[in-house]
């Protein structure tokens, strides 16, 4: 390619600096994305878990309220039948 070795060395050094700069930016970008992803996943899991617990508690509370209302209605119906 080139005859003088100093020109070849200069090209190698310029190439090495350019590549190292690009690799540094790429490494920083990948690390930033990974940290963001790792931080968001547990946060999302905790939020979803809490929402499910709240929904489950609400469902159980409404179920028990319905059971109590049904048993009261049944008792009233039995009292009405017994009185007749």
C-alpha positions as CSV (number, residue, x, y, z in Angstrom):
1,X,0.0,0.0,0.0
2,X,2.3,2.7,1.2
3,X,6.1,2.4,1.1
4,X,7.2,4.5,4.1
5,X,6.6,2.7,7.4
6,X,6.0,6.0,9.2
7,X,2.9,6.7,7.0
8,X,1.6,3.2,7.8
9,X,2.1,3.7,11.5
10,X,0.3,7.1,11.3
11,X,-2.6,5.4,9.6
12,X,-2.7,2.7,12.2
13,X,-2.7,5.2,15.0
14,X,-5.4,7.3,13.4
15,X,-7.6,4.2,12.8
16,X,-7.0,3.0,16.4
17,X,-8.1,6.4,17.9
18,X,-11.1,6.6,15.7
19,X,-12.2,3.0,16.5
20,X,-11.5,3.5,20.3
21,X,-13.7,6.6,20.4
22,X,-16.6,4.9,18.6
23,X,-16.3,1.8,20.8
24,X,-16.3,4.0,23.9
25,X,-19.5,5.7,22.8
26,X,-21.1,2.3,21.9
27,X,-20.1,0.9,25.3
28,X,-21.6,3.9,27.2
29,X,-24.8,3.6,25.1
30,X,-25.2,-0.1,25.8
31,X,-24.5,0.3,29.5
32,X,-27.0,3.1,29.8
33,X,-29.7,1.1,28.0
34,X,-29.0,-2.0,30.2
35,X,-29.2,0.0,33.4
36,X,-32.4,1.6,32.3
37,X,-33.9,-1.8,31.4
38,X,-32.8,-3.5,34.6
39,X,-34.2,-0.6,36.6
40,X,-37.6,-0.6,34.9
41,X,-38.3,-4.3,35.0
42,X,-38.4,-4.7,38.9
43,X,-40.3,-1.4,39.2
44,X,-42.9,-2.6,36.8
45,X,-43.1,-6.0,38.5
46,X,-43.6,-4.4,41.9
47,X,-46.3,-2.1,40.5
48,X,-48.2,-5.0,38.8
49,X,-47.9,-7.1,42.0
50,X,-49.4,-4.4,44.2
51,X,-52.2,-3.7,41.7
52,X,-53.1,-7.5,41.7
53,X,-53.1,-7.6,45.5
54,X,-55.5,-4.6,45.6
55,X,-57.8,-6.2,43.0
56,X,-57.7,-9.5,44.9
57,X,-58.5,-7.8,48.2
58,X,-61.4,-5.8,46.5
59,X,-62.7,-9.0,44.9
60,X,-62.6,-10.9,48.2
61,X,-64.3,-8.1,50.0
62,X,-67.1,-7.8,47.5
63,X,-67.5,-11.6,47.5
64,X,-67.8,-11.7,51.3
65,X,-70.3,-8.8,51.2
66,X,-72.4,-10.7,48.6
67,X,-72.2,-13.9,50.7
68,X,-73.3,-12.0,53.8
69,X,-76.2,-10.3,51.9
70,X,-77.2,-13.7,50.4
71,X,-77.2,-15.4,53.8
72,X,-79.3,-12.6,55.3
73,X,-81.8,-12.9,52.4
74,X,-81.9,-16.6,53.0
75,X,-82.5,-16.1,56.7
76,X,-85.3,-13.6,56.1
77,X,-86.9,-16.0,53.6
78,X,-86.8,-18.8,56.1
79,X,-88.3,-16.6,58.8
80,X,-91.0,-15.6,56.4
81,X,-91.8,-19.2,55.6
82,X,-91.7,-20.2,59.2
83,X,-94.2,-17.4,60.1
84,X,-96.7,-18.5,57.5
